[in-house]
Amino acid sequence: MTDDFTPTWEDVAQRYGRKIYNFAYRLTGNPDDAADLVQEVLLRVRKGLDSYQPGSFEGWLWRITRNAFLDGVRRKKRRPESALPDGDHHTLGSSPSPDEVLASVRLSDDVQSSLLKLPYEYREAVVLCDVVGLTYDEIAEATDVPVGTVRSRIHRGRKQLRDLLTWPL
Amino acid sequence: MAPLIPDSERRGELFSAYLDGQLAPGEVTEVSDLLDGDADAIAEFRSLMGVRRSVRLLPEFEVPPHLLPDGHLGDRLSAYLDGELVTLEHRRVTRHLVDCSDCRGGLQELDRARIAVRSLPGVDVTTTGEMSAVPAVRHRKRFIAGGIGAAAATALLVGLALGNSDQPAFSLDDLGSRHVARASAEPGFAVLPPSMEVALP
């Protein structure tokens, strides 16, 4: 999305809804929390678009998303108790074989549960990088930290994940 | 004096950033040197690559449909009719109307309701305090300026409502002249999609 373009609320919902949902799901491991976050973010975007000044739209959007997520965490004051297996959800893509499904579910469960064990800052950086697909600069803007800190958090997050994963890489 | 970041930590950061394509130009050479014949470094690089891949391969979920708008124009239809949308938004709505028969139908209904309301006689209060009806045309005068855009929108709608023989024939020339009038009154107003631009004399 170009820097001088202000999208409508519907554009944001259609274009970023899935990314926001997946970001939230991977941070929380909980589809209900992810759905709540999407609603909250879209509400904030709708209110905020009137005062949005064309600039880095992605940075603006992900700051809103992150703040909404953190506000939700503070409100609930609890960590997710368990993550549902990925196989229970409607995912995108073609239909793999049953063995592939089983392997994929086991691996993604392992990765998801390991993600949830990371300190929040590391988990957030890894998810924004590897799930959402932001650059280090965009993550730095969204999380309000220097790029060097982003780089460090992503690496430390991956290093801890490596130690936590039981599935052979 | 010890370095700020331990060598092992820096090496891992460089590998991670390299995998993400986020290194500065000089650092690429550094990564290449680190990997040159160092089995430990190569093992670390591979393990980080595996972790990164496993996170990136996590399945992507569909958003539950009820969380997203249905993609229709909703309350923007009224704003469109009233000529209240800014240029970019107006073009976007026009494009949507070309493809969406549901929204065209909605726009037609809104337009009929709008015309019915605007056709109501106005009310004047006499010096004795009694109210009396005045011709609708007086009541409607104040809508004329803003109504040019609405008329243009309506004309466009008529043109878009393919196969609807109850509606008057759509004329691009007529639409163009209305839009030129609106554009003259309001500099910067551009309601025509690029494919329907009318050359000014």
Interface residues (C-beta under 8 A of the other chain):
Chain A: F5 T8 W9 E10 A13 Q14 G17 R18 I20 Y21 N22 Y25 R26 P31 A34 A35 V38 Q39 L42 D86 H89 H90 T91 L92 G93 S104 L107 S108 V111 Q112 L115 V126 V127 C129 D130 V131 T135 Y136 R151 S152 I154 H155 R158 K159 L161 R162 L165 W167 L169
Chain B: I5 E9 G12 E13 F15 S16 A17 D20 Q22 S47 L48 G50 V51 R52 R53 S54 V55 R56 L57 L58 P59 E60 F61 E62 V63 P64 L67 L68 P69 G71 L88 E89 R92
